[in-house]
Amino acid sequence: MPMSPDADPTRRAWIECCDEWCYLLGNEGPQVHLQCPACRKTFWHDTGFRHGRAQSDRPSAS
């Protein structure tokens, strides 16, 4: 598989794949789309990071 044209060496994330920094291809909320430069594998990774709290978790206005 060739490298994606979206693979930008200045946008990388450390995800354990071939002991390489993976190129960030894009994201959808907390999920990032990555490509490993060594094996060329592309995959989605959930970072687990959530911004803010759910509406039901917020204190009600008094």
C-alpha positions in Angstrom: 0.0 0.0 0.0 1.4 3.4 -0.9 1.6 6.3 1.6 -1.5 8.4 1.7 -1.3 11.8 0.1 -2.7 13.1 3.4 0.3 11.7 5.3 2.0 14.9 6.6 5.3 14.2 8.5 4.7 17.3 10.7 1.4 15.8 12.0 2.3 12.6 13.9 1.1 10.5 16.8 3.0 7.9 18.8 0.9 4.7 18.5 2.6 1.4 18.9 3.0 0.1 15.4 6.4 -1.0 14.1 8.0 1.3 16.8 7.3 4.3 14.5 5.6 7.6 14.8 2.4 7.3 12.7 1.2 10.0 10.4 -2.1 11.7 11.3 -4.4 11.5 8.3 -7.5 13.0 10.0 -9.8 12.8 12.9 -13.4 12.6 13.9 -13.8 13.8 17.5 -11.6 11.7 19.7 -10.9 9.1 17.0 -7.7 9.7 14.9 -7.0 8.2 11.5 -3.3 7.2 11.2 -0.9 5.6 8.8 2.3 3.8 9.8 5.3 4.8 7.6 7.0 1.4 8.1 4.3 -1.0 7.2 1.9 1.5 5.5 -1.0 0.2 7.5 -3.9 2.6 8.1 -6.1 2.4 11.1 -8.5 4.4 13.4 -7.5 4.8 17.1 -9.8 6.1 19.8 -7.8 8.4 22.0 -10.3 8.2 24.8 -10.2 12.0 25.2 -13.6 13.7 25.6 -14.0 17.4 25.7 -16.4 18.7 28.2 -19.2 16.8 30.0 -22.5 15.5 28.8 -25.4 17.8 29.2 -26.9 15.5 31.9 -23.7 15.6 34.0 -23.7 19.4 34.2 -25.1 21.1 37.3 -28.6 22.7 36.8 -29.0 26.4 36.9 -30.6 27.7 40.1 
